């Protein structure tokens, strides 16, 4: 029997359509709810069309190191639409582009958290390849507003949710370094295999059909994220990172904690 690495199996299961997803889909059918799939710009792979609109089918290496995530999300979209056609469940699919903001996990390995953490700690900002790869970053509140607008709409086809303001990774590293006021150097490492060279959403559809577009300026959002990371590091350094207890609720003579 073929045994796949745990991370590969988990990625394919979570990013495609797991048993839990099937239960949610069944629940949506029973109660007449709409089902939201948080898809990703990674379905476009390393795109040969720029910017990427929803009718672009993508350019994905199905056996590359990124394939489990990319293909998992593509399969998830396929299964959602198959379920919609078969069972009549309303489906909404958001293709989410790079998103950042406070409460990101500091060690999640994404470029925003990596750069902020490295800059705050005085470590080299690690750029893979030349740094000429481009990305478009949106602030988390813009994404949330886009998801709400999508769920309240009659748009059943995929919709890009992202900020079309495009920057190179090197520009982004320098921007974060400057906002932090860090003396960190920028360190160039070997380019990752199949790393997309360009990534920028075409959001004409979201503007037209949802009345949505991002409004938070990049620097404003980054300053909020930097402030959050700085506070987290201070808490950890002072050994004071203790979650605040929620107030107890008194009901029928009992104390309940939620």
Backbone as CSV, one residue per row, in Angstrom:
resi,resn,N_x,N_y,N_z,CA_x,CA_y,CA_z,C_x,C_y,C_z
1,UNK,0.853,-1.196,0.000,0.000,0.000,0.000,0.882,1.237,0.000
2,UNK,0.566,2.196,-0.872,1.346,3.427,-0.966,1.103,4.292,0.258
3,UNK,2.187,4.716,0.897,2.076,5.601,2.050,2.624,6.978,1.677
4,UNK,1.772,7.988,1.765,2.187,9.350,1.469,2.608,10.049,2.752
5,UNK,3.522,11.038,2.656,3.890,11.810,3.844,2.652,12.422,4.489
6,UNK,2.683,12.525,5.816,1.515,13.020,6.555,1.077,14.389,6.056
7,UNK,2.038,15.311,5.821,1.679,16.666,5.397,0.995,16.648,4.040
8,UNK,1.432,15.745,3.160,0.812,15.648,1.837,-0.629,15.173,1.973
9,UNK,-0.828,14.102,2.757,-2.178,13.567,2.951,-3.086,14.609,3.580
10,UNK,-2.581,15.293,4.609,-3.386,16.286,5.310,-3.764,17.427,4.387
11,UNK,-2.794,17.888,3.577,-3.069,18.997,2.661,-4.123,18.616,1.645
12,UNK,-3.985,17.438,1.056,-4.957,17.006,0.055,-6.342,16.830,0.675
13,UNK,-6.385,16.304,1.906,-7.678,16.057,2.544,-8.346,17.359,2.955
14,UNK,-7.587,18.242,3.593,-8.149,19.497,4.078,-8.501,20.425,2.934
15,UNK,-7.617,20.517,1.923,-7.810,21.498,0.872,-8.733,21.019,-0.231
16,UNK,-9.066,19.751,-0.252,-10.031,19.305,-1.255,-11.420,19.294,-0.627
17,UNK,-11.840,18.158,-0.098,-13.195,18.098,0.455,-13.219,16.970,1.464
18,UNK,-13.039,17.298,2.739,-12.916,16.278,3.773,-14.289,15.791,4.231
19,UNK,-14.268,14.828,5.153,-15.520,14.321,5.715,-16.304,15.433,6.404
20,UNK,-15.574,16.331,7.095,-16.243,17.447,7.761,-16.927,18.350,6.738
21,UNK,-16.236,18.585,5.605,-16.834,19.419,4.563,-18.120,18.788,4.042
22,UNK,-18.095,17.475,3.874,-19.289,16.781,3.390,-20.445,16.943,4.366
23,UNK,-20.141,16.910,5.673,-21.178,17.108,6.677,-21.758,18.510,6.589
24,UNK,-20.878,19.513,6.398,-21.353,20.889,6.267,-22.213,21.045,5.020
25,UNK,-21.791,20.401,3.931,-22.568,20.480,2.694,-23.948,19.861,2.892
26,UNK,-23.986,18.726,3.596,-25.268,18.097,3.885,-26.141,18.967,4.771
27,UNK,-25.519,19.624,5.756,-26.258,20.532,6.629,-26.813,21.708,5.835
28,UNK,-25.996,22.258,4.929,-26.448,23.374,4.095,-27.669,22.976,3.276
29,UNK,-27.661,21.749,2.780,-28.808,21.267,2.002,-30.059,21.166,2.870
30,UNK,-29.898,20.615,4.074,-31.064,20.394,4.938,-31.712,21.699,5.385
31,UNK,-30.893,22.710,5.683,-31.451,23.954,6.236,-31.582,25.053,5.190
32,UNK,-31.181,24.766,3.951,-31.300,25.764,2.896,-30.301,26.895,3.003
33,UNK,-29.111,26.601,3.528,-28.081,27.628,3.708,-27.175,27.714,2.487
34,UNK,-26.491,28.816,2.384,-25.465,28.966,1.356,-24.139,28.444,1.886
35,UNK,-23.374,27.847,1.006,-22.090,27.254,1.371,-20.963,28.106,0.799
36,UNK,-20.058,28.555,1.661,-18.916,29.365,1.232,-17.661,28.513,1.171
37,UNK,-16.998,28.507,0.028,-15.692,27.870,-0.099,-14.623,28.955,-0.149
38,UNK,-13.727,28.924,0.833,-12.588,29.839,0.830,-11.511,29.226,-0.051
39,UNK,-11.560,29.538,-1.331,-10.559,29.052,-2.267,-9.373,30.022,-2.276
40,UNK,-8.568,29.980,-3.291,-7.305,30.708,-3.249,-6.829,31.101,-4.636
41,UNK,-6.000,32.119,-4.674,-5.359,32.514,-5.930,-4.387,31.453,-6.416
42,UNK,-4.035,30.511,-5.541,-3.109,29.450,-5.933,-3.704,28.538,-7.002
43,UNK,-5.021,28.593,-7.213,-5.603,27.786,-8.289,-5.093,28.245,-9.654
44,UNK,-4.543,29.456,-9.720,-3.983,29.955,-10.981,-2.535,29.505,-11.182
45,UNK,-1.934,28.914,-10.145,-0.569,28.410,-10.252,0.436,29.514,-10.524
46,UNK,1.377,29.235,-11.438,2.344,30.238,-11.906,1.765,30.805,-13.195
47,UNK,0.963,31.855,-13.106,0.098,32.248,-14.226,0.847,32.768,-15.442
48,UNK,0.300,32.448,-16.604,0.810,32.968,-17.868,-0.051,34.122,-18.367
49,UNK,-1.102,34.439,-17.612,-1.987,35.568,-17.900,-1.903,36.528,-16.721
50,UNK,-1.785,37.828,-17.028,-1.595,38.803,-15.949,-2.344,40.089,-16.263
51,UNK,-3.171,40.594,-15.321,-3.570,39.980,-14.058,-4.486,38.782,-14.282
52,UNK,-4.823,38.097,-13.206,-5.607,36.873,-13.327,-7.095,37.161,-13.095
53,UNK,-7.899,36.840,-14.087,-9.352,36.960,-13.951,-9.941,35.579,-13.690
54,UNK,-11.186,35.555,-13.292,-11.813,34.301,-12.880,-11.970,33.295,-14.014
55,UNK,-11.959,33.763,-15.253,-12.123,32.823,-16.371,-10.800,32.209,-16.826
56,UNK,-9.690,32.567,-16.156,-8.393,31.962,-16.469,-8.295,30.610,-15.766
57,UNK,-7.944,29.572,-16.519,-7.924,28.218,-15.968,-6.652,27.887,-15.190
58,UNK,-5.660,28.710,-15.289,-4.467,28.506,-14.486,-3.361,27.741,-15.186
59,UNK,-2.205,27.722,-14.525,-1.001,27.065,-15.045,-0.318,26.402,-13.851
60,UNK,-0.752,25.179,-13.545,-0.325,24.492,-12.327,0.476,23.245,-12.668
61,UNK,1.598,23.076,-11.979,2.363,21.838,-12.076,1.721,20.818,-11.132
62,UNK,1.076,19.773,-11.654,0.325,18.856,-10.788,1.192,17.919,-9.963
63,UNK,2.509,17.902,-10.208,3.376,17.008,-9.429,4.490,17.781,-8.736
64,UNK,4.392,19.101,-8.679,5.410,19.918,-8.032,5.231,19.973,-6.524
65,UNK,6.162,20.634,-5.819,6.104,20.697,-4.352,4.910,21.482,-3.824
66,UNK,4.324,22.348,-4.653,3.161,23.124,-4.235,1.844,22.468,-4.660
67,UNK,1.942,21.335,-5.348,0.777,20.760,-6.019,-0.347,20.379,-5.063
68,UNK,-0.012,19.869,-3.880,-1.065,19.408,-2.964,-2.028,20.534,-2.623
69,UNK,-1.484,21.709,-2.326,-2.351,22.836,-1.970,-3.108,23.336,-3.194
70,UNK,-2.374,23.583,-4.285,-2.998,24.116,-5.498,-4.098,23.191,-6.013
71,UNK,-3.751,21.929,-6.191,-4.705,20.981,-6.751,-5.828,20.665,-5.765
72,UNK,-5.501,20.674,-4.468,-6.530,20.444,-3.467,-7.641,21.474,-3.546
73,UNK,-7.259,22.731,-3.719,-8.261,23.796,-3.825,-9.032,23.700,-5.142
74,UNK,-8.355,23.307,-6.205,-9.052,23.153,-7.488,-10.091,22.030,-7.396
75,UNK,-9.713,20.938,-6.739,-10.653,19.833,-6.537,-11.828,20.283,-5.668
76,UNK,-11.534,21.081,-4.640,-12.600,21.564,-3.760,-13.627,22.373,-4.539
77,UNK,-13.153,23.225,-5.445,-14.080,23.998,-6.275,-14.929,23.058,-7.139
78,UNK,-14.267,22.087,-7.752,-14.982,21.127,-8.601,-16.078,20.409,-7.825
79,UNK,-15.747,19.949,-6.622,-16.709,19.185,-5.834,-17.861,20.057,-5.346
80,UNK,-17.557,21.309,-5.010,-18.625,22.218,-4.581,-19.630,22.449,-5.702
81,UNK,-19.121,22.666,-6.913,-20.035,22.921,-8.024,-20.780,21.652,-8.444
82,UNK,-20.130,20.507,-8.302,-20.828,19.248,-8.579,-21.963,19.046,-7.580
83,UNK,-21.688,19.373,-6.321,-22.713,19.243,-5.277,-23.856,20.221,-5.522
84,UNK,-23.510,21.429,-5.977,-24.534,22.429,-6.271,-25.463,21.942,-7.384
85,UNK,-24.873,21.378,-8.439,-25.689,20.903,-9.564,-26.531,19.690,-9.184
86,UNK,-25.960,18.815,-8.363,-26.664,17.584,-8.009,-27.729,17.800,-6.946
87,UNK,-27.398,18.621,-5.934,-28.283,18.742,-4.770,-29.000,20.087,-4.682
88,UNK,-28.633,21.034,-5.540,-29.303,22.328,-5.519,-28.879,23.248,-4.397
89,UNK,-27.739,22.962,-3.767,-27.232,23.815,-2.691,-26.556,25.047,-3.291
90,UNK,-26.865,26.215,-2.742,-26.228,27.438,-3.217,-24.775,27.478,-2.751
91,UNK,-23.875,27.749,-3.675,-22.445,27.770,-3.382,-21.869,29.133,-3.736
92,UNK,-20.975,29.627,-2.883,-20.216,30.837,-3.169,-18.736,30.482,-3.049
93,UNK,-17.956,30.870,-4.051,-16.528,30.540,-4.071,-15.716,31.827,-4.139
94,UNK,-14.910,32.062,-3.109,-14.019,33.225,-3.064,-12.598,32.772,-3.341
95,UNK,-11.991,33.311,-4.386,-10.576,33.044,-4.657,-9.770,34.150,-3.981
96,UNK,-9.223,33.808,-2.832,-8.599,34.783,-1.945,-7.124,34.952,-2.290
97,UNK,-6.723,36.199,-2.480,-5.316,36.519,-2.724,-4.640,36.854,-1.390
98,UNK,-3.328,37.074,-1.424,-2.542,37.273,-0.203,-3.224,38.247,0.751
99,UNK,-3.390,37.814,1.995,-4.084,38.600,3.013,-3.234,38.654,4.276
100,UNK,-3.274,39.787,4.957,-2.488,39.939,6.185,-3.250,40.811,7.172
101,UNK,-2.754,40.840,8.414,-3.341,41.697,9.432,-2.983,41.212,10.821
102,UNK,-3.431,41.937,11.848,-3.199,41.502,13.227,-3.774,40.111,13.465
103,UNK,-3.192,39.432,14.435,-3.572,38.078,14.851,-3.129,36.996,13.873
104,UNK,-2.313,37.358,12.899,-1.650,36.310,12.123,-0.741,35.525,13.053
105,UNK,-0.585,34.256,12.798,0.368,33.458,13.569,1.771,33.906,13.185
106,UNK,2.585,34.207,14.189,3.897,34.780,13.903,4.822,33.815,13.178
107,UNK,4.601,32.536,13.347,5.497,31.544,12.749,4.800,30.714,11.682
108,UNK,3.886,31.334,10.947,3.159,30.561,9.937,3.941,30.403,8.637
109,UNK,5.092,31.063,8.532,5.949,30.882,7.368,5.572,31.714,6.165
110,UNK,4.559,32.567,6.282,4.165,33.399,5.151,5.057,34.628,5.073
111,UNK,5.075,35.223,3.904,6.045,36.281,3.658,5.823,37.478,4.573
112,UNK,4.575,37.859,4.833,4.322,39.029,5.678,4.811,38.784,7.097
113,UNK,4.384,37.680,7.694,4.798,37.387,9.064,6.300,37.159,9.155
114,UNK,6.885,36.509,8.159,8.334,36.304,8.161,9.083,37.629,8.184
115,UNK,8.724,38.520,7.265,9.434,39.794,7.151,9.264,40.644,8.414
116,UNK,8.047,40.719,8.933,7.816,41.543,10.127,8.594,40.991,11.309
117,UNK,8.520,39.697,11.525,9.211,39.072,12.651,10.718,39.237,12.521
118,UNK,11.247,39.010,11.333,12.686,39.156,11.123,13.134,40.599,11.345
119,UNK,12.350,41.555,10.848,12.711,42.964,11.007,12.672,43.386,12.472
120,UNK,11.660,42.951,13.205,11.542,43.314,14.619,12.650,42.700,15.459
121,UNK,13.128,41.531,15.070,14.157,40.840,15.849,15.565,41.118,15.352
122,UNK,15.676,42.009,14.360,16.992,42.370,13.853,17.667,41.276,13.057
123,UNK,16.879,40.336,12.548,17.428,39.249,11.746,17.347,39.594,10.261
124,UNK,18.154,38.935,9.427,18.073,39.199,7.981,16.691,38.856,7.438
125,UNK,16.188,39.697,6.557,14.930,39.414,5.872,15.241,38.488,4.703
126,UNK,14.699,37.292,4.726,15.056,36.274,3.738,14.167,36.374,2.506
127,UNK,14.801,36.651,1.382,14.122,36.748,0.094,14.577,35.579,-0.764
128,UNK,13.631,34.821,-1.290,13.968,33.657,-2.105,14.008,34.053,-3.575
129,UNK,15.160,33.806,-4.198,15.350,34.239,-5.574,15.785,35.691,-5.620
130,UNK,15.501,36.353,-6.727,15.930,37.743,-6.906,15.033,38.740,-6.198
131,UNK,13.843,38.303,-5.797,12.885,39.223,-5.190,12.049,39.963,-6.210
132,UNK,12.199,39.603,-7.477,11.436,40.274,-8.537,10.025,39.702,-8.681
133,UNK,9.748,38.599,-7.982,8.402,38.033,-8.015,7.421,39.066,-7.452
134,UNK,6.234,39.127,-8.012,5.263,40.112,-7.539,4.104,39.441,-6.814
135,UNK,3.580,40.179,-5.845,2.392,39.761,-5.114,1.526,40.992,-4.860
136,UNK,0.259,40.748,-4.519,-0.681,41.819,-4.199,-1.304,41.485,-2.847
137,UNK,-1.137,42.377,-1.877,-1.528,42.090,-0.497,-2.740,42.914,-0.083
138,UNK,-3.719,42.246,0.532,-4.904,42.951,1.023,-4.994,42.824,2.534
139,UNK,-5.571,43.849,3.153,-5.759,43.850,4.600,-6.979,43.004,4.953
140,UNK,-6.929,42.386,6.108,-7.925,41.383,6.481,-9.346,41.938,6.519
141,UNK,-9.532,43.180,6.955,-10.895,43.724,7.017,-11.497,43.883,5.627
142,UNK,-10.658,44.186,4.634,-11.150,44.252,3.259,-11.645,42.883,2.802
143,UNK,-10.884,41.851,3.134,-11.299,40.496,2.771,-12.630,40.136,3.421
144,UNK,-12.768,40.428,4.710,-14.008,40.095,5.419,-15.196,40.790,4.767
145,UNK,-15.025,42.066,4.432,-16.113,42.792,3.767,-16.453,42.165,2.416
146,UNK,-15.427,41.699,1.714,-15.656,41.040,0.434,-16.407,39.730,0.585
147,UNK,-16.063,38.959,1.608,-16.751,37.689,1.848,-18.221,37.912,2.203
148,UNK,-18.471,38.926,3.026,-19.856,39.242,3.393,-20.647,39.654,2.156
149,UNK,-20.032,40.504,1.323,-20.709,40.947,0.100,-20.994,39.770,-0.830
150,UNK,-20.043,38.845,-0.927,-20.232,37.671,-1.777,-21.374,36.803,-1.267
151,UNK,-21.410,36.571,0.042,-22.461,35.721,0.607,-23.843,36.354,0.488
152,UNK,-23.887,37.669,0.445,-25.172,38.368,0.312,-25.581,38.585,-1.140
153,UNK,-24.771,38.087,-2.069,-25.029,38.305,-3.490,-25.671,37.075,-4.124
154,UNK,-26.012,37.209,-5.388,-26.530,36.080,-6.164,-25.474,35.513,-7.109
155,UNK,-24.213,35.811,-6.845,-23.113,35.378,-7.713,-22.673,33.979,-7.298
156,UNK,-22.922,32.995,-8.131,-22.563,31.616,-7.792,-21.238,31.178,-8.412
157,UNK,-20.702,31.948,-9.342,-19.414,31.604,-9.958,-18.274,32.174,-9.117
158,UNK,-17.033,31.676,-9.290,-15.911,32.140,-8.473,-15.668,33.640,-8.608
159,UNK,-15.237,34.253,-7.499,-14.944,35.687,-7.474,-13.582,35.906,-6.825
160,UNK,-12.723,36.678,-7.493,-11.438,37.065,-6.916,-11.648,38.101,-5.822
161,UNK,-11.005,37.897,-4.673,-10.986,38.891,-3.611,-9.530,39.183,-3.281
162,UNK,-9.064,40.334,-3.694,-7.675,40.703,-3.469,-7.458,42.164,-3.790
163,UNK,-6.282,42.645,-3.455,-5.911,44.033,-3.731,-5.036,44.058,-4.976
164,UNK,-5.441,44.766,-6.023,-4.664,44.764,-7.265,-3.395,45.609,-7.223
165,UNK,-3.079,46.184,-6.056,-1.838,46.956,-5.933,-0.663,45.978,-5.858
166,UNK,0.155,45.973,-6.883,1.190,44.949,-7.048,2.558,45.463,-6.608
167,UNK,3.302,44.621,-5.891,4.656,44.956,-5.444,5.560,43.746,-5.639
168,UNK,6.844,44.009,-5.890,7.795,42.905,-5.892,8.062,42.496,-4.449
169,UNK,8.510,41.272,-4.269,8.837,40.792,-2.929,9.967,41.622,-2.327
170,UNK,10.924,42.027,-3.145,12.024,42.854,-2.649,11.510,44.213,-2.185
171,UNK,10.632,44.833,-2.963,10.030,46.104,-2.543,9.295,45.939,-1.218
172,UNK,8.602,44.834,-1.100,7.822,44.577,0.103,8.732,44.408,1.318
173,UNK,9.843,43.706,1.142,10.806,43.535,2.232,11.371,44.882,2.668
174,UNK,11.720,45.715,1.704,12.270,47.034,2.019,11.238,47.914,2.709
175,UNK,9.978,47.815,2.273,8.913,48.605,2.889,8.729,48.222,4.352
176,UNK,8.662,46.933,4.641,8.490,46.488,6.026,9.701,46.871,6.869
177,UNK,10.864,46.723,6.322,12.087,47.116,7.033,12.032,48.589,7.415
178,UNK,11.591,49.431,6.495,11.516,50.870,6.763,10.428,51.201,7.780
179,UNK,9.273,50.548,7.673,8.184,50.817,8.610,8.549,50.392,10.030
180,UNK,9.289,49.309,10.157,9.730,48.844,11.470,10.853,49.723,12.008
181,UNK,11.629,50.326,11.093,12.816,51.074,11.492,13.948,50.136,11.844
182,UNK,14.039,49.058,11.099,14.990,47.990,11.403,16.297,48.171,10.640
183,UNK,17.372,47.736,11.264,18.671,47.736,10.605,18.994,46.404,9.962
184,UNK,18.009,45.539,9.849,18.221,44.207,9.277,18.694,44.298,7.835
185,UNK,19.527,43.335,7.459,19.931,43.216,6.066,18.908,42.365,5.319
186,UNK,18.977,42.423,4.004,18.146,41.559,3.175,19.024,40.445,2.624
187,UNK,18.652,39.216,2.906,19.439,38.050,2.523,18.734,37.304,1.392
188,UNK,19.473,37.030,0.331,18.898,36.340,-0.827,19.244,34.856,-0.764
189,UNK,18.222,34.020,-0.851,18.392,32.577,-0.819,17.933,31.977,-2.142
190,UNK,18.176,30.688,-2.309,17.803,30.020,-3.555,16.297,30.095,-3.771
191,UNK,15.904,30.289,-5.015,14.493,30.419,-5.349,13.767,29.093,-5.151
192,UNK,12.572,29.166,-4.596,11.766,27.968,-4.374,11.218,27.446,-5.699
193,UNK,11.151,26.128,-5.823,10.636,25.523,-7.050,9.169,25.873,-7.259
194,UNK,8.830,26.224,-8.496,7.455,26.531,-8.906,6.872,27.745,-8.192
195,UNK,7.734,28.598,-7.634,7.242,29.817,-6.998,6.657,30.732,-8.066
196,UNK,5.382,31.115,-7.975,4.782,31.971,-9.005,5.553,33.273,-9.170
197,UNK,5.792,33.653,-10.415,6.563,34.863,-10.685,5.713,36.123,-10.614
198,UNK,4.431,35.994,-10.881,3.534,37.146,-10.821,2.206,36.722,-10.206
199,UNK,1.633,37.633,-9.454,0.328,37.350,-8.851,-0.384,38.680,-8.636
200,UNK,-1.479,38.873,-9.353,-2.259,40.108,-9.235,-3.702,39.814,-9.628
201,UNK,-4.657,40.153,-8.762,-6.051,39.843,-9.088,-6.670,40.854,-10.041
202,UNK,-7.461,40.349,-10.942,-8.372,41.189,-11.710,-9.678,41.194,-10.914
203,UNK,-10.068,42.352,-10.381,-11.251,42.395,-9.509,-12.430,43.124,-10.163
204,UNK,-12.418,43.188,-11.495,-13.546,43.838,-12.185,-14.876,43.187,-11.796
205,UNK,-14.873,41.871,-11.692,-16.110,41.154,-11.371,-16.611,41.526,-9.977
206,UNK,-15.695,41.580,-9.006,-16.090,41.938,-7.643,-16.620,43.365,-7.583
207,UNK,-15.985,44.257,-8.320,-16.451,45.650,-8.349,-17.845,45.747,-8.948
208,UNK,-18.044,45.064,-10.064,-19.304,45.166,-10.796,-20.446,44.447,-10.095
209,UNK,-20.187,43.231,-9.625,-21.276,42.384,-9.134,-21.454,42.425,-7.619
210,UNK,-20.401,42.828,-6.902,-20.500,42.904,-5.440,-20.444,44.334,-4.927
211,UNK,-20.010,45.260,-5.780,-19.793,46.627,-5.315,-18.659,46.702,-4.313
212,UNK,-17.679,45.817,-4.480,-16.587,45.696,-3.500,-15.246,46.007,-4.127
213,UNK,-14.404,46.664,-3.358,-12.984,46.798,-3.671,-12.257,47.132,-2.375
214,UNK,-10.972,46.806,-2.270,-10.241,47.084,-1.034,-10.080,48.580,-0.807
215,UNK,-10.103,48.983,0.461,-10.018,50.408,0.794,-8.875,50.731,1.752
216,UNK,-8.318,49.742,2.430,-7.262,50.001,3.418,-5.916,50.115,2.710
217,UNK,-5.231,51.270,2.821,-3.912,51.427,2.195,-2.915,50.420,2.761
218,UNK,-1.982,49.998,1.925,-1.021,48.970,2.324,-0.245,49.366,3.574
219,UNK,0.300,50.581,3.610,1.123,50.983,4.751,0.309,51.049,6.038
220,UNK,-0.928,51.500,5.931,-1.792,51.552,7.119,-2.012,50.147,7.679
221,UNK,-2.301,49.206,6.818,-2.505,47.837,7.264,-1.240,47.220,7.833
222,UNK,-0.112,47.481,7.186,1.154,46.934,7.677,1.512,47.497,9.046
223,UNK,1.261,48.783,9.257,1.554,49.375,10.564,0.736,48.713,11.667
224,UNK,-0.512,48.362,11.373,-1.344,47.667,12.359,-0.801,46.270,12.637
225,UNK,-0.377,45.585,11.588,0.180,44.243,11.767,1.500,44.301,12.535
226,UNK,2.330,45.281,12.216,3.613,45.442,12.909,3.386,45.729,14.390
227,UNK,2.421,46.597,14.682,2.094,46.912,16.080,1.683,45.648,16.827
228,UNK,0.879,44.821,16.199,0.441,43.581,16.836,1.624,42.647,17.095
229,UNK,2.483,42.474,16.104,3.642,41.588,16.266,4.573,42.111,17.359
230,UNK,4.761,43.427,17.397,5.647,44.006,18.407,5.107,43.733,19.813
231,UNK,3.804,43.899,19.996,3.196,43.630,21.297,3.314,42.153,21.674
232,UNK,3.128,41.279,20.697,3.250,39.848,20.966,4.659,39.496,21.436
233,UNK,5.648,40.068,20.786,7.032,39.806,21.182,7.321,40.356,22.574
234,UNK,6.752,41.510,22.894,6.942,42.090,24.224,6.321,41.200,25.297
235,UNK,5.124,40.694,25.040,4.475,39.792,25.993,5.320,38.555,26.231
236,UNK,5.827,37.993,25.138,6.632,36.778,25.261,7.927,37.050,26.013
237,UNK,8.549,38.186,25.719,9.811,38.531,26.374,9.622,38.739,27.871
238,UNK,8.490,39.283,28.254,8.215,39.551,29.668,7.511,38.392,30.364
239,UNK,7.317,37.308,29.621,6.641,36.137,30.180,5.246,36.473,30.680
240,UNK,4.594,37.390,29.985,3.287,37.850,30.439,2.195,37.540,29.430
241,UNK,2.446,36.631,28.532,1.426,36.319,27.537,0.389,35.380,28.153
242,UNK,-0.565,35.994,28.857,-1.609,35.234,29.541,-2.949,35.666,28.965
243,UNK,-3.699,34.756,28.358,-5.005,35.136,27.805,-5.904,35.725,28.883
244,UNK,-6.600,36.797,28.548,-7.523,37.409,29.499,-8.753,36.518,29.668
245,UNK,-9.089,36.170,30.911,-10.277,35.329,31.110,-11.540,36.087,30.746
246,UNK,-12.474,35.376,30.147,-13.750,36.002,29.823,-14.585,36.110,31.098
247,UNK,-15.391,37.160,31.213,-16.204,37.316,32.428,-17.177,36.161,32.597
248,UNK,-17.347,35.756,33.826,-18.276,34.661,34.122,-19.708,35.143,33.971
249,UNK,-20.557,34.247,33.530,-21.981,34.554,33.403,-22.744,33.779,34.473
250,UNK,-23.513,34.510,35.254,-24.299,33.878,36.317,-25.685,33.552,35.782
251,UNK,-26.071,32.281,35.859,-27.374,31.878,35.353,-27.932,30.761,36.222
252,UNK,-29.102,31.004,36.778,-29.812,30.000,37.575,-28.932,29.421,38.679
253,UNK,-28.222,30.328,39.362,-27.431,29.901,40.502,-26.127,29.232,40.154
254,UNK,-25.766,29.204,38.844,-24.524,28.551,38.439,-23.611,29.559,37.762
255,UNK,-22.331,29.307,37.854,-21.354,30.130,37.156,-20.938,29.412,35.890
256,UNK,-21.088,30.076,34.737,-20.735,29.453,33.464,-19.630,30.254,32.804
257,UNK,-18.664,29.565,32.279,-17.569,30.208,31.560,-17.708,29.875,30.089
258,UNK,-17.624,30.903,29.217,-17.794,30.695,27.782,-16.500,31.070,27.074
